[in-house]
Amino acid sequence: MKKIVLTGGGTLGHVTPHLALIPRLREEGYEIHYIGTENGMEADKMRSVPGVTYHAVKSGKLRRYFSWQNFTDPFRVMAGAVKSTRLMGQIRPNVVFSKGGFVAVPVVFGAWVHRIPVLCHESDLTPGLANKLCKPFAKRFATTFPECAEALGPKAEMTGTPLRPELFSGTREKGLKLLGFDGSKPVLLMMGGSSGAQSVNKALREALPVLTEHFDVAHLCGKGNLDESLQGRKGYTQIEFLDADLPDALACSDLVLSRAGANALCEFQALGKPMLLVPYPKGASRGDQILNARSLEKRGLCHVLAQEEMTAETLTEAVMETWKDRERLEEALRNAPPANGTARVLEMIEEIQGKESGK
């Protein structure tokens, strides 16, 4: 039986592409192992996936700012590398697929020690620090953006991002029922990620008196971010987080307001949803969301509003401008290269095994 080790962690963006690949890998007869952190987001998610054996290793966080943990975390990374190397010797996988994040570095290194081929995937427009550190040890890179493939060089290929098939199974009728709308108005769906987006949440709520004249507003506000004073407001539904029901919410949405995480952008693009993006500002991240959003904007696939320029008034104006431009955006999305990279990533997983064994 063929064996594969999956790794990646830190955010849901490092986990969800694995969920797209796992059913297909099982169909292909793979024994699937996942190496992640002891208590990270990936641990909770992957331990519950049938057919996946979870292994926990220690890992530090790769920070670009001063922290006393920067002095202790290298020792955690070293411990993780030692354990990952031992696990590779025990599991003896045919291949490793890494989605990045701080836990991936010791795992990829451990695979390299045992001459196990590694395919890394980078979702953002520029390579993250983890994938930069993994580059010398990886056979190939798959990327979401063409700019990233160019930056990584001959090892890299733009593939899109593996997307879960259930994403495309939602229905408008179920979505409207879930959100409590009757379908008489277009639906504006605001998605802020698993933890929400505080500044966009605030601006959207302040803009509701005007927006609800034109839209029914579905607001995925993030855990702990419900506003009790707005419960029951006509034309507005707030929900902390959706998982299994998300495809239905997306199916009934006519316009999406979102941050600019790469995986979410691929999902919206694959579903053909007109987008208004408010990327995380440079000070709150490494600036990858700004680059992601500008890349799509340059290709005519979305509108962008900088957070620094966002107020209730400018957000309302940007939403209305995006809505007026929806037909052009929908056409551009239809004509764009495929965003779903599941098939090509699976092909690359097979290819690097063949090259390693001399086939």
DAVENUR-V575330 format. One record per residue. N is the residue number from 0. RES is the residue in three letters. NEAR is the number of other C-alpha atoms within 10 Angstrom. D_LAST is the distance of its C-alpha to the last C-alpha in Angstrom with 2 decimals. Layout:
((N,RES,NEAR,D_LAST) (N,RES,NEAR,D_LAST))
This chain:
((0,MET,8,17.82) (1,LYS,13,15.68) (2,LYS,16,17.75) (3,ILE,20,18.42) (4,VAL,28,21.13) (5,LEU,24,23.14) (6,THR,28,25.69) (7,GLY,29,28.40) (8,GLY,22,32.16) (9,GLY,19,35.55) (10,THR,15,36.19) (11,LEU,15,35.43) (12,GLY,21,33.40) (13,HIS,22,30.85) (14,VAL,23,30.89) (15,THR,19,31.25) (16,PRO,21,27.79) (17,HIS,23,26.41) (18,LEU,16,28.86) (19,ALA,19,27.37) (20,LEU,20,23.82) (21,ILE,19,24.85) (22,PRO,15,25.95) (23,ARG,14,22.76) (24,LEU,18,20.64) (25,ARG,13,22.95) (26,GLU,8,22.51) (27,GLU,12,18.74) (28,GLY,11,19.64) (29,TYR,19,19.11) (30,GLU,18,21.50) (31,ILE,19,22.89) (32,HIS,20,24.54) (33,TYR,23,26.52) (34,ILE,25,27.75) (35,GLY,29,30.89) (36,THR,25,34.38) (37,GLU,15,37.10) (38,ASN,11,39.43) (39,GLY,14,37.77) (40,MET,16,37.57) (41,GLU,24,34.03) (42,ALA,20,35.33) (43,ASP,12,37.90) (44,LYS,13,35.59) (45,MET,22,32.47) (46,ARG,14,34.45) (47,SER,11,35.81) (48,VAL,12,32.57) (49,PRO,10,31.92) (50,GLY,15,28.68) (51,VAL,17,28.08) (52,THR,15,28.74) (53,TYR,21,30.39) (54,HIS,19,30.46) (55,ALA,17,33.01) (56,VAL,21,32.90) (57,LYS,21,35.49) (58,SER,24,35.09) (59,GLY,21,37.41) (60,LYS,16,38.00) (61,LEU,18,37.09) (62,ARG,12,40.50) (63,ARG,10,41.75) (64,TYR,7,45.35) (65,PHE,8,47.52) (66,SER,9,47.51) (67,TRP,8,48.37) (68,GLN,12,45.19) (69,ASN,15,43.27) (70,PHE,9,44.49) (71,THR,11,43.49) (72,ASP,17,40.26) (73,PRO,15,38.22) (74,PHE,14,38.97) (75,ARG,16,37.74) (76,VAL,22,34.49) (77,MET,15,34.17) (78,ALA,17,34.90) (79,GLY,26,32.31) (80,ALA,24,29.68) (81,VAL,17,30.62) (82,LYS,19,30.49) (83,SER,28,27.22) (84,THR,20,25.61) (85,ARG,16,27.16) (86,LEU,19,25.96) (87,MET,22,22.33) (88,GLY,15,22.77) (89,GLN,9,24.48) (90,ILE,13,22.31) (91,ARG,16,18.88) (92,PRO,22,17.30) (93,ASN,25,13.64) (94,VAL,22,14.75) (95,VAL,26,18.14) (96,PHE,26,19.83) (97,SER,30,22.97) (98,LYS,25,25.90) (99,GLY,29,27.87) (100,GLY,23,31.35) (101,PHE,24,32.67) (102,VAL,30,31.03) (103,ALA,31,27.47) (104,VAL,28,27.87) (105,PRO,28,28.10) (106,VAL,33,25.31) (107,VAL,32,22.82) (108,PHE,23,24.08) (109,GLY,23,23.67) (110,ALA,27,19.99) (111,TRP,20,19.54) (112,VAL,15,21.42) (113,HIS,14,18.97) (114,ARG,14,15.85) (115,ILE,23,15.12) (116,PRO,24,13.76) (117,VAL,29,16.71) (118,LEU,26,17.46) (119,CYS,26,21.17) (120,HIS,28,23.45) (121,GLU,29,26.72) (122,SER,29,29.40) (123,ASP,20,32.08) (124,LEU,24,32.69) (125,THR,25,32.43) (126,PRO,21,30.11) (127,GLY,18,31.85) (128,LEU,17,32.57) (129,ALA,20,30.12) (130,ASN,25,27.18) (131,LYS,14,28.46) (132,LEU,18,28.42) (133,CYS,22,24.89) (134,LYS,20,23.48) (135,PRO,11,22.71) (136,PHE,21,20.70) (137,ALA,22,18.68) (138,LYS,19,15.33) (139,ARG,22,16.66) (140,PHE,26,20.04) (141,ALA,25,21.21) (142,THR,26,24.89) (143,THR,27,27.83) (144,PHE,24,29.65) (145,PRO,16,28.73) (146,GLU,16,30.84) (147,CYS,21,28.77) (148,ALA,22,25.46) (149,GLU,15,27.31) (150,ALA,12,28.72) (151,LEU,20,25.42) (152,GLY,11,23.92) (153,PRO,10,20.48) (154,LYS,14,18.70) (155,ALA,21,20.69) (156,GLU,22,20.91) (157,MET,22,23.93) (158,THR,25,23.14) (159,GLY,27,26.44) (160,THR,30,26.99) (161,PRO,26,25.97) (162,LEU,24,29.26) (163,ARG,19,30.56) (164,PRO,14,31.18) (165,GLU,13,34.67) (166,LEU,19,35.61) (167,PHE,15,36.06) (168,SER,11,38.08) (169,GLY,18,41.38) (170,THR,14,44.56) (171,ARG,16,47.47) (172,GLU,15,50.02) (173,LYS,16,48.64) (174,GLY,21,48.31) (175,LEU,20,51.91) (176,LYS,14,53.15) (177,LEU,15,51.26) (178,LEU,21,52.77) (179,GLY,15,56.21) (180,PHE,21,56.36) (181,ASP,12,57.85) (182,GLY,15,55.77) (183,SER,8,58.79) (184,LYS,15,57.36) (185,PRO,18,53.91) (186,VAL,25,52.02) (187,LEU,25,51.11) (188,LEU,23,48.50) (189,MET,25,48.44) (190,MET,25,45.43) (191,GLY,25,45.60) (192,GLY,22,42.65) (193,SER,17,42.85) (194,SER,14,45.56) (195,GLY,22,47.37) (196,ALA,21,48.50) (197,GLN,13,52.06) (198,SER,15,53.23) (199,VAL,24,51.93) (200,ASN,21,53.35) (201,LYS,13,56.72) (202,ALA,17,56.81) (203,LEU,22,55.75) (204,ARG,16,58.46) (205,GLU,16,61.05) (206,ALA,18,60.07) (207,LEU,19,60.36) (208,PRO,11,63.92) (209,VAL,12,62.74) (210,LEU,22,59.21) (211,THR,18,60.38) (212,GLU,10,62.70) (213,HIS,15,59.67) (214,PHE,20,56.85) (215,ASP,27,56.27) (216,VAL,26,54.48) (217,ALA,23,51.84) (218,HIS,24,51.32) (219,LEU,27,48.47) (220,CYS,25,50.16) (221,GLY,21,48.17) (222,LYS,13,49.18) (223,GLY,11,52.75) (224,ASN,17,53.61) (225,LEU,16,55.74) (226,ASP,12,59.12) (227,GLU,8,61.64) (228,SER,7,64.20) (229,LEU,12,62.01) (230,GLN,11,61.32) (231,GLY,10,62.56) (232,ARG,11,62.90) (233,LYS,12,62.81) (234,GLY,21,59.73) (235,TYR,22,57.82) (236,THR,19,55.53) (237,GLN,21,54.00) (238,ILE,16,51.27) (239,GLU,18,49.69) (240,PHE,20,46.12) (241,LEU,15,44.29) (242,ASP,7,41.07) (243,ALA,10,40.88) (244,ASP,15,43.59) (245,LEU,17,42.12) (246,PRO,22,40.54) (247,ASP,24,44.05) (248,ALA,24,45.65) (249,LEU,24,43.19) (250,ALA,20,43.72) (251,CYS,24,47.46) (252,SER,22,47.32) (253,ASP,19,48.22) (254,LEU,24,47.81) (255,VAL,23,45.95) (256,LEU,24,47.30) (257,SER,24,44.77) (258,ARG,26,43.49) (259,ALA,28,40.33) (260,GLY,21,37.58) (261,ALA,22,34.26) (262,ASN,23,33.21) (263,ALA,18,36.63) (264,LEU,24,36.54) (265,CYS,23,33.31) (266,GLU,20,35.01) (267,PHE,19,38.16) (268,GLN,24,36.32) (269,ALA,20,34.31) (270,LEU,19,37.65) (271,GLY,20,39.45) (272,LYS,23,42.11) (273,PRO,27,44.39) (274,MET,31,44.31) (275,LEU,27,46.76) (276,LEU,30,45.04) (277,VAL,26,46.86) (278,PRO,25,44.27) (279,TYR,22,44.95) (280,PRO,15,46.87) (281,LYS,12,45.61) (282,GLY,7,47.80) (283,ALA,7,46.36) (284,SER,12,42.67) (285,ARG,15,40.48) (286,GLY,15,41.21) (287,ASP,22,37.89) (288,GLN,23,39.70) (289,ILE,22,41.88) (290,LEU,17,38.94) (291,ASN,23,37.22) (292,ALA,28,40.47) (293,ARG,20,41.21) (294,SER,17,37.81) (295,LEU,20,38.50) (296,GLU,16,42.08) (297,LYS,10,41.08) (298,ARG,11,39.04) (299,GLY,16,42.08) (300,LEU,26,40.63) (301,CYS,27,43.24) (302,HIS,23,46.48) (303,VAL,22,46.80) (304,LEU,16,49.79) (305,ALA,14,49.84) (306,GLN,17,51.08) (307,GLU,10,53.62) (308,GLU,9,55.20) (309,MET,17,55.15) (310,THR,17,58.42) (311,ALA,18,59.46) (312,GLU,14,60.78) (313,THR,14,57.81) (314,LEU,24,55.41) (315,THR,19,57.53) (316,GLU,14,57.62) (317,ALA,19,53.84) (318,VAL,23,53.26) (319,MET,15,55.68) (320,GLU,13,54.17) (321,THR,22,50.68) (322,TRP,20,52.14) (323,LYS,11,53.87) (324,ASP,14,50.60) (325,ARG,19,48.61) (326,GLU,12,48.19) (327,ARG,15,46.67) (328,LEU,21,44.39) (329,GLU,19,43.26) (330,GLU,14,42.48) (331,ALA,18,40.50) (332,LEU,24,38.48) (333,ARG,16,37.75) (334,ASN,11,36.52) (335,ALA,14,34.40) (336,PRO,12,30.57) (337,PRO,14,29.36) (338,ALA,23,29.95) (339,ASN,22,27.93) (340,GLY,21,24.42) (341,THR,20,23.34) (342,ALA,15,20.99) (343,ARG,17,19.23) (344,VAL,25,18.93) (345,LEU,16,17.34) (346,GLU,10,14.73) (347,MET,17,14.11) (348,ILE,21,13.92) (349,GLU,13,11.01) (350,GLU,14,9.30) (351,ILE,21,9.83) (352,GLN,19,8.45) (353,GLY,13,4.92) (354,LYS,11,5.83) (355,GLU,14,7.64) (356,SER,9,5.62) (357,GLY,7,3.81) (358,LYS,8,0.00))
